């Protein structure tokens, strides 16, 4: 991989709104408190739900 690309990517900045900042902070708190589901669990639950829907 081209190291110039990596260096350029690292310097890119994004502007976010106050609402976005608040949402990010709230999400971080939820994660710290364990209020999340693992991706694998969500996919497994979704597949089970879809399997039952077909019946």
MIZA-256250 format. One record per atom (N, C-alpha, C, CB): residue number from 1; atom name; x, y, z. Coordinates in pm, whole numbers, plus 50000, padded with zeros to 5 digits. Glycine has a CB too. Layout:
! MIZA-256250
+-----+------+-------+-------+-------+
!   n ! atom !    c1 !    c2 !    c3 !
+-----+------+-------+-------+-------+
! NUM !   CA !     X !     Y !     Z !
...
+-----+------+-------+-------+-------+
//
This chain:
! MIZA-256250
+-----+------+-------+-------+-------+
!   n ! atom !    c1 !    c2 !    c3 !
+-----+------+-------+-------+-------+
!   1 !    N ! 50085 ! 49881 ! 50000 !
!   1 !   CA ! 50000 ! 50000 ! 50000 !
!   1 !    C ! 50089 ! 50125 ! 50000 !
!   1 !   CB ! 49904 ! 50000 ! 50124 !
!   2 !    N ! 50048 ! 50223 ! 49930 !
!   2 !   CA ! 50123 ! 50347 ! 49917 !
!   2 !    C ! 50119 ! 50425 ! 50048 !
!   2 !   CB ! 50068 ! 50433 ! 49801 !
!   3 !    N ! 50235 ! 50450 ! 50108 !
!   3 !   CA ! 50239 ! 50522 ! 50236 !
!   3 !    C ! 50193 ! 50666 ! 50223 !
!   3 !   CB ! 50379 ! 50518 ! 50293 !
!   4 !    N ! 50205 ! 50727 ! 50104 !
!   4 !   CA ! 50155 ! 50862 ! 50084 !
!   4 !    C ! 50003 ! 50867 ! 50098 !
!   4 !   CB ! 50196 ! 50916 ! 49947 !
!   5 !    N ! 49936 ! 50761 ! 50052 !
!   5 !   CA ! 49791 ! 50753 ! 50065 !
!   5 !    C ! 49752 ! 50747 ! 50213 !
!   5 !   CB ! 49735 ! 50630 ! 49989 !
!   6 !    N ! 49824 ! 50666 ! 50290 !
!   6 !   CA ! 49795 ! 50653 ! 50433 !
!   6 !    C ! 49814 ! 50788 ! 50502 !
!   6 !   CB ! 49886 ! 50545 ! 50499 !
!   7 !    N ! 49923 ! 50855 ! 50473 !
!   7 !   CA ! 49950 ! 50984 ! 50536 !
!   7 !    C ! 49844 ! 51087 ! 50499 !
!   7 !   CB ! 50089 ! 51035 ! 50496 !
!   8 !    N ! 49802 ! 51087 ! 50376 !
!   8 !   CA ! 49700 ! 51182 ! 50332 !
!   8 !    C ! 49568 ! 51151 ! 50400 !
!   8 !   CB ! 49684 ! 51178 ! 50179 !
!   9 !    N ! 49534 ! 51023 ! 50415 !
!   9 !   CA ! 49408 ! 50984 ! 50476 !
!   9 !    C ! 49402 ! 51025 ! 50623 !
!   9 !   CB ! 49387 ! 50834 ! 50463 !
!  10 !    N ! 49513 ! 51014 ! 50691 !
!  10 !   CA ! 49518 ! 51046 ! 50833 !
!  10 !    C ! 49498 ! 51194 ! 50860 !
!  10 !   CB ! 49649 ! 51001 ! 50891 !
!  11 !    N ! 49526 ! 51278 ! 50763 !
!  11 !   CA ! 49517 ! 51423 ! 50783 !
!  11 !    C ! 49380 ! 51479 ! 50747 !
!  11 !   CB ! 49624 ! 51492 ! 50702 !
!  12 !    N ! 49294 ! 51397 ! 50689 !
!  12 !   CA ! 49163 ! 51445 ! 50648 !
!  12 !    C ! 49077 ! 51474 ! 50771 !
!  12 !   CB ! 49094 ! 51340 ! 50555 !
!  13 !    N ! 49014 ! 51589 ! 50773 !
!  13 !   CA ! 48930 ! 51630 ! 50885 !
!  13 !    C ! 48784 ! 51633 ! 50844 !
!  13 !   CB ! 48974 ! 51766 ! 50938 !
!  14 !    N ! 48698 ! 51608 ! 50939 !
!  14 !   CA ! 48554 ! 51611 ! 50914 !
!  14 !    C ! 48490 ! 51709 ! 51010 !
!  14 !   CB ! 48492 ! 51470 ! 50929 !
!  15 !    N ! 48396 ! 51786 ! 50961 !
!  15 !   CA ! 48320 ! 51875 ! 51047 !
!  15 !    C ! 48189 ! 51807 ! 51080 !
!  15 !   CB ! 48295 ! 52014 ! 50978 !
!  16 !    N ! 48154 ! 51808 ! 51208 !
!  16 !   CA ! 48027 ! 51750 ! 51250 !
!  16 !    C ! 47948 ! 51854 ! 51328 !
!  16 !   CB ! 48049 ! 51622 ! 51335 !
!  17 !    N ! 47817 ! 51837 ! 51325 !
!  17 !   CA ! 47729 ! 51933 ! 51393 !
!  17 !    C ! 47726 ! 51903 ! 51543 !
!  17 !   CB ! 47586 ! 51927 ! 51334 !
!  18 !    N ! 47669 ! 51996 ! 51619 !
!  18 !   CA ! 47655 ! 51974 ! 51763 !
!  18 !    C ! 47565 ! 51855 ! 51792 !
!  18 !   CB ! 47597 ! 52100 ! 51830 !
!  19 !    N ! 47461 ! 51835 ! 51709 !
!  19 !   CA ! 47374 ! 51718 ! 51727 !
!  19 !    C ! 47451 ! 51589 ! 51706 !
!  19 !   CB ! 47255 ! 51725 ! 51629 !
!  20 !    N ! 47538 ! 51588 ! 51607 !
!  20 !   CA ! 47620 ! 51469 ! 51581 !
!  20 !    C ! 47716 ! 51444 ! 51697 !
!  20 !   CB ! 47698 ! 51484 ! 51449 !
!  21 !    N ! 47777 ! 51550 ! 51749 !
!  21 !   CA ! 47867 ! 51536 ! 51864 !
!  21 !    C ! 47793 ! 51477 ! 51983 !
!  21 !   CB ! 47929 ! 51672 ! 51901 !
!  22 !    N ! 47673 ! 51528 ! 52009 !
!  22 !   CA ! 47592 ! 51479 ! 52120 !
!  22 !    C ! 47557 ! 51332 ! 52101 !
!  22 !   CB ! 47464 ! 51562 ! 52135 !
!  23 !    N ! 47520 ! 51294 ! 51980 !
!  23 !   CA ! 47485 ! 51155 ! 51951 !
!  23 !    C ! 47606 ! 51063 ! 51968 !
!  23 !   CB ! 47430 ! 51142 ! 51808 !
!  24 !    N ! 47721 ! 51108 ! 51926 !
!  24 !   CA ! 47844 ! 51029 ! 51942 !
!  24 !    C ! 47876 ! 51010 ! 52089 !
!  24 !   CB ! 47962 ! 51096 ! 51870 !
!  25 !    N ! 47869 ! 51116 ! 52166 !
!  25 !   CA ! 47897 ! 51105 ! 52310 !
!  25 !    C ! 47798 ! 51013 ! 52378 !
!  25 !   CB ! 47894 ! 51244 ! 52375 !
!  26 !    N ! 47670 ! 51024 ! 52345 !
!  26 !   CA ! 47567 ! 50938 ! 52404 !
!  26 !    C ! 47593 ! 50792 ! 52367 !
!  26 !   CB ! 47424 ! 50981 ! 52357 !
!  27 !    N ! 47631 ! 50768 ! 52243 !
!  27 !   CA ! 47661 ! 50631 ! 52199 !
!  27 !    C ! 47781 ! 50573 ! 52273 !
!  27 !   CB ! 47686 ! 50629 ! 52050 !
!  28 !    N ! 47881 ! 50654 ! 52293 !
!  28 !   CA ! 48000 ! 50607 ! 52366 !
!  28 !    C ! 47963 ! 50568 ! 52510 !
!  28 !   CB ! 48110 ! 50716 ! 52367 !
!  29 !    N ! 47876 ! 50646 ! 52572 !
!  29 !   CA ! 47832 ! 50615 ! 52708 !
!  29 !    C ! 47754 ! 50484 ! 52709 !
!  29 !   CB ! 47745 ! 50730 ! 52765 !
!  30 !    N ! 47667 ! 50465 ! 52611 !
!  30 !   CA ! 47591 ! 50341 ! 52604 !
!  30 !    C ! 47684 ! 50220 ! 52588 !
!  30 !   CB ! 47492 ! 50346 ! 52486 !
!  31 !    N ! 47785 ! 50233 ! 52505 !
!  31 !   CA ! 47881 ! 50124 ! 52485 !
!  31 !    C ! 47957 ! 50097 ! 52614 !
!  31 !   CB ! 47981 ! 50159 ! 52371 !
!  32 !    N ! 48002 ! 50202 ! 52682 !
!  32 !   CA ! 48073 ! 50186 ! 52809 !
!  32 !    C ! 47986 ! 50115 ! 52912 !
!  32 !   CB ! 48118 ! 50322 ! 52862 !
!  33 !    N ! 47855 ! 50138 ! 52907 !
!  33 !   CA ! 47762 ! 50076 ! 53002 !
!  33 !    C ! 47716 ! 49938 ! 52956 !
!  33 !   CB ! 47642 ! 50165 ! 53022 !
!  34 !    N ! 47768 ! 49891 ! 52844 !
!  34 !   CA ! 47734 ! 49757 ! 52796 !
!  34 !    C ! 47602 ! 49749 ! 52721 !
!  34 !   CB ! 47731 ! 49663 ! 52909 !
!  35 !    N ! 47548 ! 49863 ! 52682 !
!  35 !   CA ! 47419 ! 49866 ! 52611 !
!  35 !    C ! 47441 ! 49855 ! 52460 !
!  35 !   CB ! 47342 ! 49996 ! 52644 !
!  36 !    N ! 47480 ! 49736 ! 52417 !
!  36 !   CA ! 47499 ! 49710 ! 52276 !
!  36 !    C ! 47488 ! 49560 ! 52251 !
!  36 !   CB ! 47636 ! 49765 ! 52227 !
!  37 !    N ! 47478 ! 49521 ! 52125 !
!  37 !   CA ! 47473 ! 49381 ! 52086 !
!  37 !    C ! 47587 ! 49355 ! 51989 !
!  37 !   CB ! 47336 ! 49345 ! 52022 !
!  38 !    N ! 47647 ! 49238 ! 52001 !
!  38 !   CA ! 47751 ! 49199 ! 51907 !
!  38 !    C ! 47689 ! 49177 ! 51769 !
!  38 !   CB ! 47825 ! 49071 ! 51955 !
!  39 !    N ! 47761 ! 49214 ! 51666 !
!  39 !   CA ! 47714 ! 49200 ! 51529 !
!  39 !    C ! 47671 ! 49056 ! 51499 !
!  39 !   CB ! 47823 ! 49244 ! 51430 !
!  40 !    N ! 47750 ! 48959 ! 51545 !
!  40 !   CA ! 47720 ! 48818 ! 51520 !
!  40 !    C ! 47586 ! 48779 ! 51583 !
!  40 !   CB ! 47833 ! 48729 ! 51576 !
!  41 !    N ! 47557 ! 48832 ! 51702 !
!  41 !   CA ! 47431 ! 48801 ! 51770 !
!  41 !    C ! 47312 ! 48859 ! 51694 !
!  41 !   CB ! 47433 ! 48854 ! 51913 !
!  42 !    N ! 47329 ! 48979 ! 51646 !
!  42 !   CA ! 47220 ! 49044 ! 51570 !
!  42 !    C ! 47191 ! 48967 ! 51442 !
!  42 !   CB ! 47257 ! 49191 ! 51537 !
!  43 !    N ! 47295 ! 48928 ! 51371 !
!  43 !   CA ! 47277 ! 48852 ! 51247 !
!  43 !    C ! 47211 ! 48718 ! 51275 !
!  43 !   CB ! 47411 ! 48831 ! 51175 !
!  44 !    N ! 47255 ! 48651 ! 51379 !
!  44 !   CA ! 47197 ! 48522 ! 51416 !
!  44 !    C ! 47049 ! 48536 ! 51449 !
!  44 !   CB ! 47272 ! 48461 ! 51534 !
!  45 !    N ! 47016 ! 48638 ! 51528 !
!  45 !   CA ! 46876 ! 48662 ! 51564 !
!  45 !    C ! 46792 ! 48695 ! 51440 !
!  45 !   CB ! 46866 ! 48776 ! 51667 !
!  46 !    N ! 46848 ! 48774 ! 51351 !
!  46 !   CA ! 46777 ! 48811 ! 51229 !
!  46 !    C ! 46750 ! 48688 ! 51143 !
!  46 !   CB ! 46857 ! 48915 ! 51150 !
!  47 !    N ! 46850 ! 48601 ! 51129 !
!  47 !   CA ! 46832 ! 48479 ! 51049 !
!  47 !    C ! 46725 ! 48389 ! 51110 !
!  47 !   CB ! 46965 ! 48402 ! 51038 !
!  48 !    N ! 46725 ! 48377 ! 51241 !
!  48 !   CA ! 46623 ! 48297 ! 51309 !
!  48 !    C ! 46485 ! 48355 ! 51287 !
!  48 !   CB ! 46654 ! 48286 ! 51459 !
!  49 !    N ! 46474 ! 48486 ! 51297 !
!  49 !   CA ! 46347 ! 48554 ! 51274 !
!  49 !    C ! 46297 ! 48531 ! 51131 !
!  49 !   CB ! 46361 ! 48704 ! 51302 !
!  50 !    N ! 46388 ! 48544 ! 51034 !
!  50 !   CA ! 46351 ! 48524 ! 50893 !
!  50 !    C ! 46310 ! 48379 ! 50868 !
!  50 !   CB ! 46467 ! 48564 ! 50801 !
!  51 !    N ! 46381 ! 48286 ! 50931 !
!  51 !   CA ! 46349 ! 48145 ! 50915 !
!  51 !    C ! 46207 ! 48116 ! 50967 !
!  51 !   CB ! 46453 ! 48057 ! 50989 !
!  52 !    N ! 46171 ! 48174 ! 51080 !
!  52 !   CA ! 46039 ! 48155 ! 51138 !
!  52 !    C ! 45931 ! 48226 ! 51057 !
!  52 !   CB ! 46038 ! 48205 ! 51282 !
!  53 !    N ! 45966 ! 48337 ! 50993 !
!  53 !   CA ! 45869 ! 48412 ! 50911 !
!  53 !    C ! 45826 ! 48331 ! 50789 !
!  53 !   CB ! 45929 ! 48547 ! 50866 !
!  54 !    N ! 45915 ! 48250 ! 50735 !
!  54 !   CA ! 45887 ! 48173 ! 50614 !
!  54 !    C ! 45787 ! 48060 ! 50641 !
!  54 !   CB ! 46016 ! 48115 ! 50557 !
!  55 !    N ! 45777 ! 48018 ! 50765 !
!  55 !   CA ! 45688 ! 47904 ! 50800 !
!  55 !    C ! 45545 ! 47942 ! 50799 !
!  55 !   CB ! 45723 ! 47848 ! 50935 !
+-----+------+-------+-------+-------+
//
